[in-house]
């Protein structure tokens, strides 16, 4: 069964260090946030700084 991607969203695949992913996943769980939520916010902030 294919994944249901929310409207207005897209999927992004990247390769990162395994330990970085593990640490990130734990940090997100501590803040009760999904990794997608945090990455989306980080990218928006980074793009704002690039202007």
VOBA-1610 file (N, C-alpha, C; in pm, whole numbers, padded with zeros to 5 digits, always signed):
BEGIN
Unk+00084-00119+00000Unk+00000+00000+00000Unk+00089+00125+00000Unk+00069+00217-00095Unk+00152+00337-00102Unk+00128+00430+00017Unk+00233+00511+00045Unk+00222+00609+00154Unk+00124+00718+00116Unk+00052+00770+00215Unk-00037+00883+00195Unk+00042+01009+00228Unk+00074+01086+00128Unk+00148+01211+00147Unk+00045+01323+00164Unk+00055+01399+00274Unk-00041+01508+00295Unk-00042+01607+00179Unk-00158+01664+00153Unk-00172+01762+00045Unk-00077+01879+00068Unk-00014+01921-00038Unk+00078+02035-00032Unk+00218+01997+00014Unk+00240+01868+00038Unk+00370+01822+00085Unk+00435+01734-00022Unk+00565+01714-00010Unk+00639+01624-00097Unk+00741+01550-00014Unk+00797+01447-00071Unk+00895+01366+00001Unk+01035+01406-00042Unk+01129+01406+00053Unk+01268+01441+00027Unk+01355+01330+00087Unk+01441+01273+00006Unk+01531+01168+00055Unk+01674+01221+00053Unk+01744+01200+00164Unk+01884+01241+00175Unk+01961+01133+00249Unk+02090+01130+00231Unk+02177+01038+00303Unk+02249+01117+00411Unk+02238+01068+00535Unk+02309+01131+00647Unk+02375+01021+00730Unk+02468+01061+00812Unk+02536+00969+00902Unk+02435+00900+00994Unk+02451+00770+01015Unk+02357+00694+01097Unk+02345+00750+01238Unk+02457+00787+01298Unk+02452+00839+01436Unk+02382+00974+01442Unk+02401+01056+01340Unk+02332+01185+01334Unk+02181+01162+01330Unk+02137+01066+01250Unk+01994+01037+01243Unk+01941+00988+01377Unk+02014+00899+01440Unk+01970+00848+01570Unk+01960+00960+01672Unk+02063+01044+01680Unk+02062+01156+01775Unk+01948+01253+01745Unk+01924+01278+01617Unk+01816+01369+01576Unk+01681+01313+01614Unk+01661+01183+01588Unk+01535+01118+01620Unk+01506+01124+01770Unk+01608+01101+01852Unk+01593+01108+01997Unk+01560+01250+02041Unk+01631+01349+01986Unk+01606+01488+02022Unk+01464+01531+01985Unk+01417+01488+01868Unk+01280+01521+01827Unk+01178+01457+01921Unk+01202+01332+01957Unk+01111+01262+02048Unk+01105+01331+02184Unk+01218+01379+02232Unk+01220+01452+02360Unk+01134+01578+02355Unk+01127+01640+02237Unk+01048+01762+02220Unk+00907+01732+02169Unk+00875+01602+02157Unk+00743+01559+02109Unk+00711+01618+01971Unk+00812+01619+01883Unk+00796+01670+01747Unk+00842+01563+01649Unk+00785+01564+01530Unk+00832+01470+01429Unk+00959+01525+01365Unk+01038+01434+01309Unk+01159+01478+01240Unk+01123+01568+01122Unk+01013+01537+01054Unk+00969+01619+00942Unk+00935+01761+00984Unk+00868+01775+01099Unk+00833+01909+01149Unk+00959+01991+01173Unk+01057+01929+01239Unk+01180+02001+01273Unk+01260+02035+01147Unk+01273+01940+01056Unk+01348+01967+00933Unk+01280+02075+00850Unk+01147+02069+00841Unk+01073+02171+00766Unk+01100+02310+00824Unk+01095+02323+00958Unk+01120+02452+01022Unk+01265+02496+01001Unk+01359+02404+01014Unk+01500+02438+00994Unk+01525+02487+00852Unk+01465+02420+00754Unk+01484+02462+00615Unk+01424+02600+00588Unk+01307+02625+00645Unk+01244+02758+00629Unk+01334+02866+00688Unk+01389+02841+00807Unk+01478+02940+00870Unk+01605+02960+00787Unk+01661+02851+00737Unk+01782+02860+00656Unk+01756+02940+00528Unk+01642+02912+00464Unk+01607+02985+00341Unk+01585+03133+00367Unk+01529+03167+00481Unk+01508+03307+00518Unk+01643+03377+00532Unk+01741+03309+00590Unk+01875+03368+00608Unk+01947+03385+00475Unk+01911+03306+00375Unk+01978+03312+00246Unk+01931+03429+00161Unk+01824+03494+00198Unk+01770+03605+00118Unk+01847+03732+00140
//
